[in-house]
Amino acid sequence: MEQAIETRYKVSGLKCGGCVAKATEALSKLPGYVGAEFDLKNGTAAVKGGVDSRAVVNALTQVGYPAAADAG
């Protein structure tokens, strides 16, 4: 079975489960999206699937959670 690609992002403004739900809904519309895990404490997201990084950043930013690809 093929391993899903996982990409990490720094995300600002995620404070609660409602925020995670809103962010997840935005990401779920992207081609190649498989799933995502959010860490509210550290302000990070791990997005699974062959999703374009710019599309992830744009989708999260458009729904109010400014994001950037995490270099580390």
C-alpha positions in Angstrom: 0.0 0.0 0.0 1.3 3.5 -0.9 2.4 5.7 2.0 0.6 9.0 2.0 2.9 12.0 1.7 2.9 14.2 4.9 3.8 17.9 4.8 4.1 20.1 7.8 2.9 23.7 8.1 3.0 26.5 10.7 -0.5 27.8 11.2 -1.6 30.9 13.1 -4.9 31.4 14.8 -6.0 27.9 15.5 -7.4 28.0 19.1 -10.1 25.4 19.4 -11.9 22.4 17.9 -14.1 24.7 15.8 -11.0 26.2 14.2 -9.7 22.8 13.4 -13.1 21.8 11.9 -13.1 25.0 9.7 -9.5 24.4 8.6 -10.2 20.7 7.9 -13.2 21.6 5.8 -11.2 24.0 3.7 -8.4 21.4 3.2 -10.8 18.6 2.3 -11.8 20.4 -0.9 -8.2 20.2 -2.2 -7.2 17.6 -4.8 -5.1 14.9 -3.3 -6.1 15.6 0.3 -6.1 12.5 2.5 -6.2 13.9 6.0 -4.7 16.4 8.5 -3.6 16.5 12.1 -3.5 19.8 13.9 -1.4 20.7 17.0 -3.1 23.7 18.6 -0.4 24.1 21.3 2.5 24.3 18.7 0.5 25.9 15.9 1.3 23.3 13.4 -0.6 21.1 10.9 0.5 17.9 9.3 -1.3 17.5 6.0 -1.4 14.0 4.4 -1.8 13.4 0.7 -0.3 14.7 -2.6 -1.6 18.2 -2.0 0.1 21.3 -3.5 1.8 23.2 -0.7 0.7 26.6 -2.1 -2.9 25.3 -2.3 -2.7 24.3 1.4 -1.3 27.7 2.4 -3.9 29.6 0.4 -6.8 27.5 1.7 -5.9 27.9 5.3 -5.1 31.6 4.9 -8.4 32.2 3.1 -10.4 30.8 6.1 -8.5 33.0 8.6 -5.5 30.8 9.6 -2.4 32.2 8.0 -0.1 29.4 7.1 3.4 28.7 5.8 5.3 25.6 4.9 7.4 24.4 7.8 11.0 24.2 6.8 11.9 22.1 9.8 
